[in-house]
């Protein structure tokens, strides 16, 4: 049976939403010509490397995976001062249950509460220790026509830059569209939110850096083992490693030996690369980053190289984002000229236990600069001291080094947020937002590289595999030109020929194939991934979408049903099934999915139009008419088209 035109249109509407929430799949073909074929170098056999925690032979005794975490309370008995000051540090305020949030943002007109954006009204309501977010469409009298209301259970972020909020239901985590922007002290829509944005699932890579510890469910995009958080804010052991042996030593259960204490890691005593790795586990975002094959989200241990656990892709052009301080610092002259014994790094200037107050900031960071630079001197030492007279510096910015050399600039990826420029320039220079270009394609190079490898390194094995996975992700999110999907496929094919049971590589290959305009091969790649893990959510969604696109509707229905069983709270999974059953005119079978789509997406025009059609076909014309009147009251931009559709369908 041919699919009706309106059903095809509905599918086209759904797919951009899927992309925004992190599902990789698009309908459109790539319009760029393919890369010219290149000779593929021979690769060694790809094997998952041994667990670095098991092969570690250094002095620290808390690296082994059997050493247990003990929690911050065990640290506070002896390190009370550090624990207390850390509570006021942004890292110590990274995530809170709503009921425990120490300084809730104001709810008043001055802070834009409620506020209007994207044709909707957003409102925060606090009641009896609980917080509700409301997203509504209002009529001409200001009364809600349709509303999506939900309880948020966690505040994520310290509020220094901003604070977003999380919904959680049966282990599934979704971000609210409402965010508090601490610098401007206003409420607004969450970063990147548009009219097309559907639910935004929150994956493990995000929560890793905002919480103490979470355990994602294998193969699921936004599902986590319960309890959801094992410790809310970032804890002591994130930077020092598991504390079991340290506590045992100082509680008298193990002998205390003289000299340095190797029962736990102190980052200050590490070689500079491992010292920086402790901070980079969260403060090195790159264009994208992935957990290495064979490793898990929480495997990294302070004292080990980060690149044994995470692979990070960066581009070499300058950019200024919320979390790319590391890349900026590496470009600074201060970093380049500092020696290995005193290498500039994060804790050269920042105390991870204490955040200086606004009154202390200037002198606090000035002292950090004066460790290397002089406050005055002879003409011969001009290169190491400030050339401005002290009187002028005092008048300009109270003698603040960072106000001149590390000024705040608007970041490119989050609205209402300015971040410190960590390039440490001699004179303030604006950072242009990165715009993907094709020049690296013309020079025969890729647009991203691995942070922990030099640009001239020849990549082999796991590095090439990881680069293929990340390049596919960058192509999919339009961070690099779509033509690089072919390069991603080449890298992934080489890896999969050696390790065919790599479900994440099959998923990435499917993504790259979609963007390269090769849907049938993409479908085959997703099915290969499902042979390894039948419940891999993203492969199911990719295969479901492509089967639907290729009019293999019976197969698509089975795939989307499996996706619904894995994630029953994603509205678009129900929407896909409702559309497929409508295309087959199986109204009774599809009714529950159409109703669920509206329940999960009450402000959606297409979800309500489809429900209207089901009501008509099942004989409930009165309710269908009320439903379409509601659609008209919402005033969608394509209202004339919808009215023509109603005039036709209501007469059948």
Secondary structure by P-SEA (a helix, b strand, c coil): ccccaaaaaaaaaaaaaaaaacccccccccccccccccccccccccccccccccccccccccccccccccccccccccaaaaaaaaaacccccccccccccccccccccccccccccccbbbbbbbcccbbbbbbbcccccccccbbbbbbbcccccccccbbbbbbbcccbbbbbcbbbbcccccccccccccccccbbbbcccccccccccccccccccccccccccccccccccccccccaaaaaaaaccccccccccccccccccccaaaaaaaaacccccccccccccccccccccccccccccbbbbbbccccccccaaaaaaaaccccccccccccccccccccccccccccaaaaaaaaaaacccccccccccccccccccaaaaaaccccccccccccccccccccccccccccccccbbbbcccccccccccccccccccccccccccccaaaaaaaaaaaaaaaaaccccccaaaaaaaaaaaaaaaccccaaaaaaaaaaaaaaccaaaaaaaaaaaaaacccaaaaaaaaaaaaaaacaaaaaaaaaaaaaaaccccaaaaaaaaaaaaaacccccaaaaaaaaaaaccccaaaaaaaaaaaaaacaaaaaaaaaaaaaaacccaaaaaaaaaaaaaac
